[in-house]
């Protein structure tokens, strides 16, 4: 008989936090969020940061387009490749 050794499965940070919170509930000692630190506040902060990032991306994209429009036309021509060389 061969014994098969298995390595312990790595848990994600989210799973570790969930298990920790569950243990707190089982022992009757749930973590109570400090006043004003509700998940909604965290969600709103994250959404605000996302909107700021999107506004920045839009601003940079418009600036890039404006700068590209100012470039002079290129006088570089692509050489055509003969069919027998491909």
Phi and psi restraints in degrees (range 20) as a CNS / XPLOR table:
assign (resid 1 and name C) (resid 2 and name N)
       (resid 2 and name CA) (resid 2 and name C) 1.0 -103.6 20.0 2
assign (resid 2 and name N) (resid 2 and name CA)
       (resid 2 and name C) (resid 3 and name N) 1.0 134.7 20.0 2
assign (resid 2 and name C) (resid 3 and name N)
       (resid 3 and name CA) (resid 3 and name C) 1.0 -91.9 20.0 2
assign (resid 3 and name N) (resid 3 and name CA)
       (resid 3 and name C) (resid 4 and name N) 1.0 133.9 20.0 2
assign (resid 3 and name C) (resid 4 and name N)
       (resid 4 and name CA) (resid 4 and name C) 1.0 -102.7 20.0 2
assign (resid 4 and name N) (resid 4 and name CA)
       (resid 4 and name C) (resid 5 and name N) 1.0 117.6 20.0 2
assign (resid 4 and name C) (resid 5 and name N)
       (resid 5 and name CA) (resid 5 and name C) 1.0 -90.5 20.0 2
assign (resid 5 and name N) (resid 5 and name CA)
       (resid 5 and name C) (resid 6 and name N) 1.0 133.4 20.0 2
assign (resid 5 and name C) (resid 6 and name N)
       (resid 6 and name CA) (resid 6 and name C) 1.0 -114.2 20.0 2
assign (resid 6 and name N) (resid 6 and name CA)
       (resid 6 and name C) (resid 7 and name N) 1.0 141.1 20.0 2
assign (resid 6 and name C) (resid 7 and name N)
       (resid 7 and name CA) (resid 7 and name C) 1.0 -81.9 20.0 2
assign (resid 7 and name N) (resid 7 and name CA)
       (resid 7 and name C) (resid 8 and name N) 1.0 144.7 20.0 2
assign (resid 7 and name C) (resid 8 and name N)
       (resid 8 and name CA) (resid 8 and name C) 1.0 -62.3 20.0 2
assign (resid 8 and name N) (resid 8 and name CA)
       (resid 8 and name C) (resid 9 and name N) 1.0 140.1 20.0 2
assign (resid 8 and name C) (resid 9 and name N)
       (resid 9 and name CA) (resid 9 and name C) 1.0 -73.9 20.0 2
assign (resid 9 and name N) (resid 9 and name CA)
       (resid 9 and name C) (resid 10 and name N) 1.0 134.4 20.0 2
assign (resid 9 and name C) (resid 10 and name N)
       (resid 10 and name CA) (resid 10 and name C) 1.0 -76.8 20.0 2
assign (resid 10 and name N) (resid 10 and name CA)
       (resid 10 and name C) (resid 11 and name N) 1.0 135.4 20.0 2
assign (resid 10 and name C) (resid 11 and name N)
       (resid 11 and name CA) (resid 11 and name C) 1.0 -101.6 20.0 2
assign (resid 11 and name N) (resid 11 and name CA)
       (resid 11 and name C) (resid 12 and name N) 1.0 145.2 20.0 2
assign (resid 11 and name C) (resid 12 and name N)
       (resid 12 and name CA) (resid 12 and name C) 1.0 -73.5 20.0 2
assign (resid 12 and name N) (resid 12 and name CA)
       (resid 12 and name C) (resid 13 and name N) 1.0 164.2 20.0 2
assign (resid 12 and name C) (resid 13 and name N)
       (resid 13 and name CA) (resid 13 and name C) 1.0 -61.0 20.0 2
assign (resid 13 and name N) (resid 13 and name CA)
       (resid 13 and name C) (resid 14 and name N) 1.0 -38.0 20.0 2
assign (resid 13 and name C) (resid 14 and name N)
       (resid 14 and name CA) (resid 14 and name C) 1.0 -63.8 20.0 2
assign (resid 14 and name N) (resid 14 and name CA)
       (resid 14 and name C) (resid 15 and name N) 1.0 -42.7 20.0 2
assign (resid 14 and name C) (resid 15 and name N)
       (resid 15 and name CA) (resid 15 and name C) 1.0 -66.5 20.0 2
assign (resid 15 and name N) (resid 15 and name CA)
       (resid 15 and name C) (resid 16 and name N) 1.0 -39.7 20.0 2
assign (resid 15 and name C) (resid 16 and name N)
       (resid 16 and name CA) (resid 16 and name C) 1.0 -61.7 20.0 2
assign (resid 16 and name N) (resid 16 and name CA)
       (resid 16 and name C) (resid 17 and name N) 1.0 -44.2 20.0 2
assign (resid 16 and name C) (resid 17 and name N)
       (resid 17 and name CA) (resid 17 and name C) 1.0 -64.0 20.0 2
assign (resid 17 and name N) (resid 17 and name CA)
       (resid 17 and name C) (resid 18 and name N) 1.0 -40.1 20.0 2
assign (resid 17 and name C) (resid 18 and name N)
       (resid 18 and name CA) (resid 18 and name C) 1.0 -62.1 20.0 2
assign (resid 18 and name N) (resid 18 and name CA)
       (resid 18 and name C) (resid 19 and name N) 1.0 -47.3 20.0 2
assign (resid 18 and name C) (resid 19 and name N)
       (resid 19 and name CA) (resid 19 and name C) 1.0 -63.0 20.0 2
assign (resid 19 and name N) (resid 19 and name CA)
       (resid 19 and name C) (resid 20 and name N) 1.0 -39.5 20.0 2
assign (resid 19 and name C) (resid 20 and name N)
       (resid 20 and name CA) (resid 20 and name C) 1.0 -63.5 20.0 2
assign (resid 20 and name N) (resid 20 and name CA)
       (resid 20 and name C) (resid 21 and name N) 1.0 -44.3 20.0 2
assign (resid 20 and name C) (resid 21 and name N)
       (resid 21 and name CA) (resid 21 and name C) 1.0 -64.0 20.0 2
assign (resid 21 and name N) (resid 21 and name CA)
       (resid 21 and name C) (resid 22 and name N) 1.0 -39.2 20.0 2
assign (resid 21 and name C) (resid 22 and name N)
       (resid 22 and name CA) (resid 22 and name C) 1.0 -64.1 20.0 2
assign (resid 22 and name N) (resid 22 and name CA)
       (resid 22 and name C) (resid 23 and name N) 1.0 -40.7 20.0 2
assign (resid 22 and name C) (resid 23 and name N)
       (resid 23 and name CA) (resid 23 and name C) 1.0 -63.0 20.0 2
assign (resid 23 and name N) (resid 23 and name CA)
       (resid 23 and name C) (resid 24 and name N) 1.0 -39.2 20.0 2
assign (resid 23 and name C) (resid 24 and name N)
       (resid 24 and name CA) (resid 24 and name C) 1.0 -60.8 20.0 2
assign (resid 24 and name N) (resid 24 and name CA)
       (resid 24 and name C) (resid 25 and name N) 1.0 -41.3 20.0 2
assign (resid 24 and name C) (resid 25 and name N)
       (resid 25 and name CA) (resid 25 and name C) 1.0 -66.5 20.0 2
assign (resid 25 and name N) (resid 25 and name CA)
       (resid 25 and name C) (resid 26 and name N) 1.0 -40.4 20.0 2
assign (resid 25 and name C) (resid 26 and name N)
       (resid 26 and name CA) (resid 26 and name C) 1.0 -64.3 20.0 2
assign (resid 26 and name N) (resid 26 and name CA)
       (resid 26 and name C) (resid 27 and name N) 1.0 -34.4 20.0 2
assign (resid 26 and name C) (resid 27 and name N)
       (resid 27 and name CA) (resid 27 and name C) 1.0 -87.2 20.0 2
assign (resid 27 and name N) (resid 27 and name CA)
       (resid 27 and name C) (resid 28 and name N) 1.0 -0.3 20.0 2
assign (resid 27 and name C) (resid 28 and name N)
       (resid 28 and name CA) (resid 28 and name C) 1.0 78.1 20.0 2
assign (resid 28 and name N) (resid 28 and name CA)
       (resid 28 and name C) (resid 29 and name N) 1.0 20.0 20.0 2
assign (resid 28 and name C) (resid 29 and name N)
       (resid 29 and name CA) (resid 29 and name C) 1.0 -125.7 20.0 2
assign (resid 29 and name N) (resid 29 and name CA)
       (resid 29 and name C) (resid 30 and name N) 1.0 68.5 20.0 2
assign (resid 29 and name C) (resid 30 and name N)
       (resid 30 and name CA) (resid 30 and name C) 1.0 -70.0 20.0 2
assign (resid 30 and name N) (resid 30 and name CA)
       (resid 30 and name C) (resid 31 and name N) 1.0 148.8 20.0 2
assign (resid 30 and name C) (resid 31 and name N)
       (resid 31 and name CA) (resid 31 and name C) 1.0 -74.8 20.0 2
assign (resid 31 and name N) (resid 31 and name CA)
       (resid 31 and name C) (resid 32 and name N) 1.0 130.5 20.0 2
assign (resid 31 and name C) (resid 32 and name N)
       (resid 32 and name CA) (resid 32 and name C) 1.0 -105.3 20.0 2
assign (resid 32 and name N) (resid 32 and name CA)
       (resid 32 and name C) (resid 33 and name N) 1.0 126.4 20.0 2
assign (resid 32 and name C) (resid 33 and name N)
       (resid 33 and name CA) (resid 33 and name C) 1.0 -67.8 20.0 2
assign (resid 33 and name N) (resid 33 and name CA)
       (resid 33 and name C) (resid 34 and name N) 1.0 140.6 20.0 2
assign (resid 33 and name C) (resid 34 and name N)
       (resid 34 and name CA) (resid 34 and name C) 1.0 -61.6 20.0 2
assign (resid 34 and name N) (resid 34 and name CA)
       (resid 34 and name C) (resid 35 and name N) 1.0 154.0 20.0 2
assign (resid 34 and name C) (resid 35 and name N)
       (resid 35 and name CA) (resid 35 and name C) 1.0 -57.2 20.0 2
assign (resid 35 and name N) (resid 35 and name CA)
       (resid 35 and name C) (resid 36 and name N) 1.0 132.3 20.0 2
assign (resid 35 and name C) (resid 36 and name N)
       (resid 36 and name CA) (resid 36 and name C) 1.0 85.9 20.0 2
assign (resid 36 and name N) (resid 36 and name CA)
       (resid 36 and name C) (resid 37 and name N) 1.0 -3.2 20.0 2
assign (resid 36 and name C) (resid 37 and name N)
       (resid 37 and name CA) (resid 37 and name C) 1.0 -107.3 20.0 2
assign (resid 37 and name N) (resid 37 and name CA)
       (resid 37 and name C) (resid 38 and name N) 1.0 56.5 20.0 2
assign (resid 37 and name C) (resid 38 and name N)
       (resid 38 and name CA) (resid 38 and name C) 1.0 -87.9 20.0 2
assign (resid 38 and name N) (resid 38 and name CA)
       (resid 38 and name C) (resid 39 and name N) 1.0 158.7 20.0 2
assign (resid 38 and name C) (resid 39 and name N)
       (resid 39 and name CA) (resid 39 and name C) 1.0 -57.2 20.0 2
assign (resid 39 and name N) (resid 39 and name CA)
       (resid 39 and name C) (resid 40 and name N) 1.0 -30.3 20.0 2
assign (resid 39 and name C) (resid 40 and name N)
       (resid 40 and name CA) (resid 40 and name C) 1.0 -64.0 20.0 2
assign (resid 40 and name N) (resid 40 and name CA)
       (resid 40 and name C) (resid 41 and name N) 1.0 -37.8 20.0 2
assign (resid 40 and name C) (resid 41 and name N)
       (resid 41 and name CA) (resid 41 and name C) 1.0 -65.9 20.0 2
assign (resid 41 and name N) (resid 41 and name CA)
       (resid 41 and name C) (resid 42 and name N) 1.0 -43.1 20.0 2
assign (resid 41 and name C) (resid 42 and name N)
       (resid 42 and name CA) (resid 42 and name C) 1.0 -63.7 20.0 2
assign (resid 42 and name N) (resid 42 and name CA)
       (resid 42 and name C) (resid 43 and name N) 1.0 -40.7 20.0 2
assign (resid 42 and name C) (resid 43 and name N)
       (resid 43 and name CA) (resid 43 and name C) 1.0 -64.4 20.0 2
assign (resid 43 and name N) (resid 43 and name CA)
       (resid 43 and name C) (resid 44 and name N) 1.0 -44.0 20.0 2
assign (resid 43 and name C) (resid 44 and name N)
       (resid 44 and name CA) (resid 44 and name C) 1.0 -63.8 20.0 2
assign (resid 44 and name N) (resid 44 and name CA)
       (resid 44 and name C) (resid 45 and name N) 1.0 -38.6 20.0 2
assign (resid 44 and name C) (resid 45 and name N)
       (resid 45 and name CA) (resid 45 and name C) 1.0 -64.4 20.0 2
assign (resid 45 and name N) (resid 45 and name CA)
       (resid 45 and name C) (resid 46 and name N) 1.0 -43.3 20.0 2
assign (resid 45 and name C) (resid 46 and name N)
       (resid 46 and name CA) (resid 46 and name C) 1.0 -64.0 20.0 2
assign (resid 46 and name N) (resid 46 and name CA)
       (resid 46 and name C) (resid 47 and name N) 1.0 -41.3 20.0 2
assign (resid 46 and name C) (resid 47 and name N)
       (resid 47 and name CA) (resid 47 and name C) 1.0 -65.3 20.0 2
assign (resid 47 and name N) (resid 47 and name CA)
       (resid 47 and name C) (resid 48 and name N) 1.0 -38.1 20.0 2
assign (resid 47 and name C) (resid 48 and name N)
       (resid 48 and name CA) (resid 48 and name C) 1.0 -62.5 20.0 2
assign (resid 48 and name N) (resid 48 and name CA)
       (resid 48 and name C) (resid 49 and name N) 1.0 -42.6 20.0 2
assign (resid 48 and name C) (resid 49 and name N)
       (resid 49 and name CA) (resid 49 and name C) 1.0 -65.6 20.0 2
assign (resid 49 and name N) (resid 49 and name CA)
       (resid 49 and name C) (resid 50 and name N) 1.0 -37.9 20.0 2
assign (resid 49 and name C) (resid 50 and name N)
       (resid 50 and name CA) (resid 50 and name C) 1.0 -64.0 20.0 2
assign (resid 50 and name N) (resid 50 and name CA)
       (resid 50 and name C) (resid 51 and name N) 1.0 -43.4 20.0 2
assign (resid 50 and name C) (resid 51 and name N)
       (resid 51 and name CA) (resid 51 and name C) 1.0 -64.1 20.0 2
assign (resid 51 and name N) (resid 51 and name CA)
       (resid 51 and name C) (resid 52 and name N) 1.0 -39.7 20.0 2
assign (resid 51 and name C) (resid 52 and name N)
       (resid 52 and name CA) (resid 52 and name C) 1.0 -61.1 20.0 2
assign (resid 52 and name N) (resid 52 and name CA)
       (resid 52 and name C) (resid 53 and name N) 1.0 -43.7 20.0 2
assign (resid 52 and name C) (resid 53 and name N)
       (resid 53 and name CA) (resid 53 and name C) 1.0 -64.2 20.0 2
assign (resid 53 and name N) (resid 53 and name CA)
       (resid 53 and name C) (resid 54 and name N) 1.0 -42.4 20.0 2
assign (resid 53 and name C) (resid 54 and name N)
       (resid 54 and name CA) (resid 54 and name C) 1.0 -64.3 20.0 2
assign (resid 54 and name N) (resid 54 and name CA)
       (resid 54 and name C) (resid 55 and name N) 1.0 -39.0 20.0 2
assign (resid 54 and name C) (resid 55 and name N)
       (resid 55 and name CA) (resid 55 and name C) 1.0 -64.3 20.0 2
assign (resid 55 and name N) (resid 55 and name CA)
       (resid 55 and name C) (resid 56 and name N) 1.0 -40.1 20.0 2
assign (resid 55 and name C) (resid 56 and name N)
       (resid 56 and name CA) (resid 56 and name C) 1.0 -64.4 20.0 2
assign (resid 56 and name N) (resid 56 and name CA)
       (resid 56 and name C) (resid 57 and name N) 1.0 -44.3 20.0 2
assign (resid 56 and name C) (resid 57 and name N)
       (resid 57 and name CA) (resid 57 and name C) 1.0 -60.9 20.0 2
assign (resid 57 and name N) (resid 57 and name CA)
       (resid 57 and name C) (resid 58 and name N) 1.0 -43.7 20.0 2
assign (resid 57 and name C) (resid 58 and name N)
       (resid 58 and name CA) (resid 58 and name C) 1.0 -63.3 20.0 2
assign (resid 58 and name N) (resid 58 and name CA)
       (resid 58 and name C) (resid 59 and name N) 1.0 -43.8 20.0 2
assign (resid 58 and name C) (resid 59 and name N)
       (resid 59 and name CA) (resid 59 and name C) 1.0 -61.2 20.0 2
assign (resid 59 and name N) (resid 59 and name CA)
       (resid 59 and name C) (resid 60 and name N) 1.0 -44.3 20.0 2
assign (resid 59 and name C) (resid 60 and name N)
       (resid 60 and name CA) (resid 60 and name C) 1.0 -67.5 20.0 2
assign (resid 60 and name N) (resid 60 and name CA)
       (resid 60 and name C) (resid 61 and name N) 1.0 -37.6 20.0 2
assign (resid 60 and name C) (resid 61 and name N)
       (resid 61 and name CA) (resid 61 and name C) 1.0 -63.3 20.0 2
assign (resid 61 and name N) (resid 61 and name CA)
       (resid 61 and name C) (resid 62 and name N) 1.0 -43.3 20.0 2
assign (resid 61 and name C) (resid 62 and name N)
       (resid 62 and name CA) (resid 62 and name C) 1.0 -66.0 20.0 2
assign (resid 62 and name N) (resid 62 and name CA)
       (resid 62 and name C) (resid 63 and name N) 1.0 -40.0 20.0 2
assign (resid 62 and name C) (resid 63 and name N)
       (resid 63 and name CA) (resid 63 and name C) 1.0 -64.2 20.0 2
assign (resid 63 and name N) (resid 63 and name CA)
       (resid 63 and name C) (resid 64 and name N) 1.0 -40.5 20.0 2
assign (resid 63 and name C) (resid 64 and name N)
       (resid 64 and name CA) (resid 64 and name C) 1.0 -61.3 20.0 2
assign (resid 64 and name N) (resid 64 and name CA)
       (resid 64 and name C) (resid 65 and name N) 1.0 -44.6 20.0 2
assign (resid 64 and name C) (resid 65 and name N)
       (resid 65 and name CA) (resid 65 and name C) 1.0 -62.8 20.0 2
assign (resid 65 and name N) (resid 65 and name CA)
       (resid 65 and name C) (resid 66 and name N) 1.0 -41.1 20.0 2
assign (resid 65 and name C) (resid 66 and name N)
       (resid 66 and name CA) (resid 66 and name C) 1.0 -63.7 20.0 2
assign (resid 66 and name N) (resid 66 and name CA)
       (resid 66 and name C) (resid 67 and name N) 1.0 -43.3 20.0 2
assign (resid 66 and name C) (resid 67 and name N)
       (resid 67 and name CA) (resid 67 and name C) 1.0 -67.7 20.0 2
assign (resid 67 and name N) (resid 67 and name CA)
       (resid 67 and name C) (resid 68 and name N) 1.0 -38.5 20.0 2
assign (resid 67 and name C) (resid 68 and name N)
       (resid 68 and name CA) (resid 68 and name C) 1.0 -63.4 20.0 2
assign (resid 68 and name N) (resid 68 and name CA)
       (resid 68 and name C) (resid 69 and name N) 1.0 -35.3 20.0 2
assign (resid 68 and name C) (resid 69 and name N)
       (resid 69 and name CA) (resid 69 and name C) 1.0 -67.6 20.0 2
assign (resid 69 and name N) (resid 69 and name CA)
       (resid 69 and name C) (resid 70 and name N) 1.0 -23.6 20.0 2
assign (resid 69 and name C) (resid 70 and name N)
       (resid 70 and name CA) (resid 70 and name C) 1.0 -83.8 20.0 2
assign (resid 70 and name N) (resid 70 and name CA)
       (resid 70 and name C) (resid 71 and name N) 1.0 -13.6 20.0 2
assign (resid 70 and name C) (resid 71 and name N)
       (resid 71 and name CA) (resid 71 and name C) 1.0 -66.9 20.0 2
assign (resid 71 and name N) (resid 71 and name CA)
       (resid 71 and name C) (resid 72 and name N) 1.0 141.7 20.0 2
assign (resid 71 and name C) (resid 72 and name N)
       (resid 72 and name CA) (resid 72 and name C) 1.0 -70.4 20.0 2
assign (resid 72 and name N) (resid 72 and name CA)
       (resid 72 and name C) (resid 73 and name N) 1.0 156.2 20.0 2
assign (resid 72 and name C) (resid 73 and name N)
       (resid 73 and name CA) (resid 73 and name C) 1.0 -64.4 20.0 2
assign (resid 73 and name N) (resid 73 and name CA)
       (resid 73 and name C) (resid 74 and name N) 1.0 142.2 20.0 2
assign (resid 73 and name C) (resid 74 and name N)
       (resid 74 and name CA) (resid 74 and name C) 1.0 -79.9 20.0 2
assign (resid 74 and name N) (resid 74 and name CA)
       (resid 74 and name C) (resid 75 and name N) 1.0 141.2 20.0 2
assign (resid 74 and name C) (resid 75 and name N)
       (resid 75 and name CA) (resid 75 and name C) 1.0 -102.6 20.0 2
assign (resid 75 and name N) (resid 75 and name CA)
       (resid 75 and name C) (resid 76 and name N) 1.0 14.5 20.0 2
assign (resid 75 and name C) (resid 76 and name N)
       (resid 76 and name CA) (resid 76 and name C) 1.0 -82.3 20.0 2
assign (resid 76 and name N) (resid 76 and name CA)
       (resid 76 and name C) (resid 77 and name N) 1.0 131.9 20.0 2
assign (resid 76 and name C) (resid 77 and name N)
       (resid 77 and name CA) (resid 77 and name C) 1.0 -115.7 20.0 2
assign (resid 77 and name N) (resid 77 and name CA)
       (resid 77 and name C) (resid 78 and name N) 1.0 140.1 20.0 2
assign (resid 77 and name C) (resid 78 and name N)
       (resid 78 and name CA) (resid 78 and name C) 1.0 -80.9 20.0 2
assign (resid 78 and name N) (resid 78 and name CA)
       (resid 78 and name C) (resid 79 and name N) 1.0 134.6 20.0 2
assign (resid 78 and name C) (resid 79 and name N)
       (resid 79 and name CA) (resid 79 and name C) 1.0 -79.7 20.0 2
assign (resid 79 and name N) (resid 79 and name CA)
       (resid 79 and name C) (resid 80 and name N) 1.0 138.4 20.0 2
assign (resid 79 and name C) (resid 80 and name N)
       (resid 80 and name CA) (resid 80 and name C) 1.0 -81.4 20.0 2
assign (resid 80 and name N) (resid 80 and name CA)
       (resid 80 and name C) (resid 81 and name N) 1.0 143.0 20.0 2
assign (resid 80 and name C) (resid 81 and name N)
       (resid 81 and name CA) (resid 81 and name C) 1.0 -95.4 20.0 2
assign (resid 81 and name N) (resid 81 and name CA)
       (resid 81 and name C) (resid 82 and name N) 1.0 125.3 20.0 2
assign (resid 81 and name C) (resid 82 and name N)
       (resid 82 and name CA) (resid 82 and name C) 1.0 -60.2 20.0 2
assign (resid 82 and name N) (resid 82 and name CA)
       (resid 82 and name C) (resid 83 and name N) 1.0 148.4 20.0 2
assign (resid 82 and name C) (resid 83 and name N)
       (resid 83 and name CA) (resid 83 and name C) 1.0 -61.1 20.0 2
assign (resid 83 and name N) (resid 83 and name CA)
       (resid 83 and name C) (resid 84 and name N) 1.0 -31.8 20.0 2
assign (resid 83 and name C) (resid 84 and name N)
       (resid 84 and name CA) (resid 84 and name C) 1.0 -77.1 20.0 2
assign (resid 84 and name N) (resid 84 and name CA)
       (resid 84 and name C) (resid 85 and name N) 1.0 -5.3 20.0 2
assign (resid 84 and name C) (resid 85 and name N)
       (resid 85 and name CA) (resid 85 and name C) 1.0 -98.9 20.0 2
assign (resid 85 and name N) (resid 85 and name CA)
       (resid 85 and name C) (resid 86 and name N) 1.0 -6.6 20.0 2
